[in-house]
Amino acid sequence: MNTYTFIAEEDDRDLRLDVFLNNEIEDLSRSMLQKLISEGNVTVNEKTVNKNYKLKMKDFVSVNIPKAKALEVLPLNIPLDILFEDDEIIVVNKPQNMVVHPAAGHLDDTLVNALLFHCGNNLSGINGVMRPGIVHRIDKDTSGVLVVAKTDNAHKSLTLQLAEHSMTRIYNAVVYNNFKEDFGVIDKPIGRNSADRKKMAVTEKNSKHAVTHYRVLKRMGGFNLLELRLETGRTHQIRVHMAYVGHPLLGDIVYGPKKQLFNLQGQMLHARILGFVHPTKNKYMEFESPLPEYFKKIIEKLEKH
């Protein structure tokens, strides 16, 4: 059983349940989602509802997707860079090229495999056996700070903070083309790309409010090093917003030029700072991951050229 959980936001108010899920889950068709709802595999606030249910602010939506074939996620001794750990949470620094949770093609080399080895059964079960403890993700090719929930209460607290956009999430990125200004704000809604559901796009259709604050830290010829703060946290938000304003991320072949420079393994994006209120201590905590070596080497190359 694979489980997805969501908390409805202001933009989701009065949206039909099946439409909401179709926007959130890229791998399932709307008819499949309607079937899951009719079979009782979708709950809102722990109660079954029909596909016509209109969402309310802060509704807790859970989707259980039965597996045709059971997959076993094994604990594996993969090194973890742990920034903080207690009985409620674990904060890790994810390296580039590591997938967060198992999926097709990645069943035994993910962050979840490493967490299961380190934490055993001490991970939140809210998101099911394939994504234990996983509250939020960063892309495979993005490095940086992630918080993982060990208990269900911690998971709910962190998920609510994400939904309310109260977490501090600051990234660094290298983008194409020089900005004329030193700082600015991109306030454009993001939704599924109508031509390719695996991609996101700036669109008014079935989209959500998305705001990215940026500041130029360094100008390097035709490239800029940026600091970016997420006011919201939509899928691929930074990559989509930067491409939309004509500054795609270096190394991003999905939203930027298809030709790779410097033999990069993916987009130049690093989740440097993550801050949140501890689920039980009610104390604000902030964690920072310095720029990794791969990132610093590219900056050095760009500065020389």
C-alpha positions as CSV (number, residue, x, y, z in Angstrom):
1,M,0.0,0.0,0.0
2,N,1.4,3.4,-1.0
3,T,0.0,6.4,0.8
4,Y,-0.1,10.1,0.0
5,T,-1.2,12.8,2.4
6,F,-2.1,16.4,1.7
7,I,-3.5,19.4,3.6
8,A,-5.9,21.6,1.7
9,E,-4.8,25.2,1.3
10,E,-6.6,28.5,0.6
11,D,-6.2,27.9,-3.1
12,D,-7.9,24.5,-2.8
13,R,-11.1,25.8,-1.1
14,D,-14.3,24.5,-2.8
15,L,-12.3,22.4,-5.2
16,R,-13.8,19.0,-6.0
17,L,-11.8,16.2,-4.3
18,D,-11.1,14.3,-7.6
19,V,-9.9,17.5,-9.3
20,F,-7.6,18.4,-6.3
21,L,-6.0,14.9,-6.4
22,N,-5.6,15.0,-10.1
23,N,-3.6,18.2,-9.7
24,E,-1.5,16.8,-6.8
25,I,-0.7,13.2,-8.0
26,E,1.0,13.1,-11.4
27,D,1.1,9.3,-11.9
28,L,-2.6,8.6,-11.7
29,S,-5.4,9.5,-14.1
30,R,-8.6,11.2,-12.9
31,S,-10.6,8.1,-13.6
32,M,-8.2,6.0,-11.5
33,L,-8.5,8.6,-8.7
34,Q,-12.3,8.5,-8.9
35,K,-12.1,4.7,-8.6
36,L,-10.0,5.0,-5.5
37,I,-12.4,7.4,-3.9
38,S,-15.4,5.2,-4.7
39,E,-13.7,2.2,-3.2
40,G,-13.0,4.0,0.1
41,N,-9.3,4.4,-0.5
42,V,-9.4,8.2,0.0
43,T,-10.4,9.8,3.3
44,V,-10.8,13.4,4.3
45,N,-10.2,14.1,8.0
46,E,-10.1,10.3,8.4
47,K,-13.7,9.9,6.9
48,T,-14.6,8.5,3.5
49,V,-16.3,10.9,1.1
50,N,-17.4,10.9,-2.5
51,K,-15.6,12.5,-5.5
52,N,-17.9,15.5,-5.5
53,Y,-16.8,16.5,-2.0
54,K,-15.7,20.2,-1.9
55,L,-12.6,20.8,0.0
56,K,-12.3,23.1,3.0
57,M,-9.3,24.9,4.4
58,K,-6.9,22.6,6.3
59,D,-8.8,19.4,5.3
60,F,-6.4,16.4,5.8
61,V,-6.6,14.2,2.7
62,S,-5.2,10.7,2.7
63,V,-4.9,8.5,-0.4
64,N,-4.2,4.7,-0.1
65,I,-3.0,3.2,-3.4
66,P,-3.1,-0.6,-3.4
67,K,0.0,-2.2,-4.9
68,A,-0.5,-4.8,-7.6
69,K,2.8,-6.4,-6.5
70,A,4.1,-5.9,-3.0
71,L,7.5,-4.2,-3.0
72,E,9.8,-4.6,0.0
73,V,11.9,-1.6,1.0
74,L,15.0,-2.8,2.6
75,P,17.1,-1.0,5.2
76,L,20.6,-0.5,3.7
77,N,23.8,0.7,5.2
78,I,24.1,3.9,3.2
79,P,26.0,6.8,4.9
80,L,23.8,9.6,6.2
81,D,25.0,13.2,6.9
82,I,22.9,13.9,10.0
83,L,22.6,17.5,11.1
84,F,20.3,16.9,14.1
85,E,18.4,14.0,15.6
86,D,16.1,13.4,18.6
87,D,13.1,11.2,19.4
88,E,10.8,13.2,17.1
89,I,12.8,14.2,14.0
90,I,15.9,13.7,12.1
91,V,17.5,16.4,9.9
92,V,19.8,15.2,7.1
93,N,21.9,16.8,4.4
94,K,21.0,14.9,1.2
95,P,23.7,14.6,-1.5
96,Q,23.1,15.3,-5.1
97,N,22.0,12.2,-7.2
98,M,20.2,10.5,-4.2
99,V,16.5,9.8,-4.7
100,V,14.4,10.6,-1.5
101,H,12.0,7.6,-1.6
102,P,11.8,4.3,-3.6
103,A,10.1,4.4,-7.0
104,A,10.5,2.6,-10.3
105,G,14.2,2.2,-11.0
106,H,15.2,3.2,-7.5
107,L,14.4,0.6,-4.9
108,D,17.6,0.2,-3.0
109,D,19.6,3.4,-3.3
110,T,17.3,6.0,-1.7
111,L,17.3,8.2,1.4
112,V,14.5,6.0,2.8
113,N,16.7,2.9,2.6
114,A,19.4,4.7,4.6
115,L,16.8,6.0,7.1
116,L,15.4,2.5,7.7
117,F,18.9,1.2,8.5
118,H,19.6,4.1,10.8
119,C,16.2,4.5,12.5
120,G,14.7,1.0,12.3
121,N,11.0,1.2,13.0
122,N,11.3,4.7,14.5
123,L,9.8,6.5,11.5
124,S,6.4,8.0,11.0
125,G,4.0,5.6,9.2
126,I,1.6,8.3,7.8
127,N,2.9,8.1,4.3
128,G,3.1,4.3,4.1
129,V,5.8,1.7,3.7
130,M,7.4,3.3,0.6
131,R,7.8,6.8,2.2
132,P,8.2,6.3,6.0
133,G,8.9,9.6,7.7
134,I,9.0,11.6,4.5
135,V,7.4,15.0,5.0
136,H,8.8,16.9,2.0
137,R,11.1,16.1,-0.9
138,I,13.8,17.7,-2.9
139,D,14.6,16.5,-6.4
140,K,17.2,13.7,-7.0
141,D,19.6,16.2,-8.5
142,T,19.1,18.8,-5.8
143,S,21.3,18.6,-2.7
144,G,20.6,20.0,0.8
145,V,18.6,20.0,4.0
146,L,15.6,17.8,4.7
147,V,13.6,17.1,7.9
148,V,12.2,13.6,8.4
149,A,9.5,12.7,11.0
150,K,10.0,9.9,13.4
151,T,6.6,10.0,15.0
152,D,3.1,10.6,13.5
153,N,2.6,13.7,15.7
154,A,5.8,15.2,14.4
155,H,4.8,14.4,10.8
156,K,1.4,16.1,11.2
157,S,3.0,19.2,12.8
158,L,5.6,19.6,10.0
159,T,3.1,18.9,7.3
160,L,0.9,21.7,8.7
161,Q,3.9,24.1,8.8
162,L,4.5,23.3,5.2
163,A,0.9,23.9,4.3
164,E,0.9,27.2,6.2
165,H,4.2,28.3,4.5
166,S,5.7,29.0,7.8
167,M,8.9,27.0,7.2
168,T,12.1,28.9,6.3
169,R,13.4,27.4,3.0
170,I,16.4,29.1,1.4
171,Y,18.2,27.8,-1.7
172,N,21.2,28.7,-3.8
173,A,21.2,28.3,-7.5
174,V,23.3,29.1,-10.6
175,V,21.1,30.5,-13.5
176,Y,21.7,31.5,-17.1
177,N,21.7,35.2,-18.1
178,N,22.3,38.3,-16.0
179,F,19.5,39.9,-13.9
180,K,19.2,43.7,-14.4
181,E,18.1,44.1,-10.8
182,D,19.8,42.8,-7.7
183,F,16.7,41.3,-6.1
184,G,13.0,40.7,-6.8
185,V,9.9,38.6,-6.4
186,I,8.2,36.2,-8.8
187,D,4.5,35.8,-7.9
188,K,3.1,33.4,-10.6
189,P,0.8,30.4,-10.1
190,I,2.1,27.0,-10.8
191,G,0.2,23.9,-12.0
192,R,0.6,20.8,-14.1
193,N,1.9,21.3,-17.6
194,S,-1.1,20.5,-19.9
195,A,1.2,19.0,-22.5
196,D,3.3,16.9,-20.1
197,R,1.9,15.9,-16.7
198,K,5.4,15.1,-15.4
199,K,6.3,18.8,-15.8
200,M,5.0,21.9,-14.0
201,A,4.3,25.3,-15.6
202,V,3.2,28.8,-14.8
203,T,-0.5,28.6,-15.6
204,E,-3.8,29.9,-14.4
205,K,-5.5,26.6,-14.9
206,N,-5.8,24.3,-11.9
207,S,-2.8,26.0,-10.4
208,K,-1.7,27.2,-6.9
209,H,-0.4,30.5,-5.7
210,A,3.5,30.4,-5.9
211,V,5.9,33.1,-4.7
212,T,9.7,33.0,-5.0
213,H,12.0,35.8,-3.6
214,Y,15.5,36.0,-5.3
215,R,18.7,38.0,-4.7
216,V,21.8,38.1,-6.9
217,L,24.9,37.1,-4.9
218,K,27.4,37.0,-7.7
219,R,27.6,37.8,-11.4
220,M,29.8,35.5,-13.4
221,G,29.7,36.4,-17.1
222,G,26.5,35.1,-18.5
223,F,25.6,33.3,-15.3
224,N,24.3,34.5,-11.8
225,L,24.6,32.9,-8.4
226,L,21.3,33.5,-6.6
227,E,19.9,33.1,-3.1
228,L,16.2,32.1,-3.3
229,R,13.6,32.1,-0.5
230,L,10.5,30.1,-1.0
231,E,7.4,31.8,0.3
232,T,5.4,28.8,-1.0
233,G,6.7,25.3,-1.8
234,R,5.2,24.0,-5.1
235,T,6.7,21.1,-7.1
236,H,9.7,22.3,-9.1
237,Q,8.9,25.9,-8.0
238,I,12.3,27.5,-8.3
239,R,13.1,25.7,-11.6
240,V,9.8,26.7,-13.1
241,H,9.8,30.3,-11.9
242,M,13.4,30.9,-13.0
243,A,12.7,29.4,-16.5
244,Y,9.6,31.5,-16.8
245,V,11.5,34.8,-16.3
246,G,14.2,33.8,-18.7
247,H,16.8,32.5,-16.2
248,P,16.7,28.7,-16.2
249,L,19.0,26.8,-13.9
250,L,22.3,25.7,-15.2
251,G,22.2,21.9,-15.7
252,D,18.4,21.8,-15.8
253,I,17.6,20.0,-19.1
254,V,13.9,19.7,-18.2
255,Y,13.1,23.4,-18.0
256,G,16.3,24.9,-19.5
257,P,18.7,24.2,-22.5
258,K,19.0,20.5,-23.4
259,K,22.8,20.8,-23.9
260,Q,24.7,20.1,-20.7
261,L,27.7,22.3,-19.8
262,F,30.6,21.1,-17.6
263,N,29.3,17.5,-17.6
264,L,26.8,18.3,-14.9
265,Q,24.7,15.6,-13.2
266,G,21.6,17.8,-12.9
267,Q,20.5,21.4,-12.0
268,M,22.6,23.6,-9.9
269,L,20.3,23.9,-6.9
270,H,21.1,23.5,-3.3
271,A,18.7,23.6,-0.3
272,R,21.0,25.5,2.0
273,I,18.8,26.6,5.0
274,L,15.7,24.9,6.5
275,G,14.0,26.4,9.6
276,F,10.8,25.2,11.4
277,V,9.2,25.0,14.9
278,H,10.1,21.7,16.7
279,P,6.9,19.6,16.9
280,T,7.1,19.1,20.7
281,K,9.5,21.7,22.0
282,N,7.6,24.6,20.3
283,K,11.0,26.1,19.6
284,Y,12.2,27.5,16.3
285,M,15.2,25.6,14.9
286,E,17.3,26.4,11.8
287,F,19.8,24.2,10.0
288,E,22.3,25.1,7.3
289,S,24.1,23.0,4.8
290,P,27.2,24.7,3.3
291,L,27.6,24.7,-0.5
292,P,28.9,21.2,-1.5
293,E,32.1,20.7,-3.5
294,Y,30.4,20.1,-6.8
295,F,28.6,23.5,-6.5
296,K,31.8,25.4,-5.5
297,K,33.8,23.9,-8.4
298,I,31.3,25.1,-10.9
299,I,31.3,28.6,-9.4
300,E,35.1,28.6,-9.6
301,K,35.0,27.6,-13.3
302,L,32.4,30.3,-14.1
303,E,34.5,33.0,-12.3
304,K,37.6,32.1,-14.3
305,H,35.7,32.2,-17.7
